[in-house]
Amino acid sequence: MRAKLRVITWDELVAKSMALARKIEDSRGPPSFDAIVAVARGGLVVARLLSDLLGVKRVASLQVEYYTGVGERGSRPVIVGGLGADVEGLEVLLVDDVADTGETLRLAAEHVRDRKAGGVATATLYVKPWCRFRPDYFVEVVEEWVVFPYEHCETAKLLVRSGWSIDELAREGLRREILSLIAERET
């Protein structure tokens, strides 16, 4: 069975990030955090947007790998790139783009807490209804596989290899320019 896709535009990404920032500020007031830690790679762009919107200048990342394809994941998430910042005593906002099972977010939050952060709150744009570790802040619950504008190429390559056609992906909303590039490379 094919995954149902939800293709997000850059404008939607910014709007959802702004909505997330508003939720955080409504809950905590500005300035609400000392640092933002992005769960790389998915949380990098959202973390940078939140850094700007919330006025938090200290940004770090922690790379976690879990997914091997669209809707396909490994047995458990694994930290493959350590936290490149000292967070001891800091109030940290841990950011990812989507929480599916929540296991990546749970592992990353434990890792940041183990580094003696003063507090850790979690935030994502989207959360799946079956998520077992819900973020403290999120904007929307979705069931579809969310395709973010910064991953069209990567996602399209995976979907083409699993049997999707370029035309099907274009009808789903992936950018034609990127799909043309993939078609050129794959032939």
Secondary structure, DSSP 8 states (H G I E B T S, - for coil): ----EEE--HHHHHHHHHHHHHHHHHHH-SS--SEEEEEETTHHHHHHHHHHHHT---EEEEEEEEEEETTEEEEEEEEEE---S--BT-EEEEEEEEESSSHHHHHHHHHHHHTTBSEEEEEEEEE-TT-SS--SB-SEE--SEEE-GGGHHHHHHHHHHTT--HHHHHHHT--HHHHHHHHHHH-
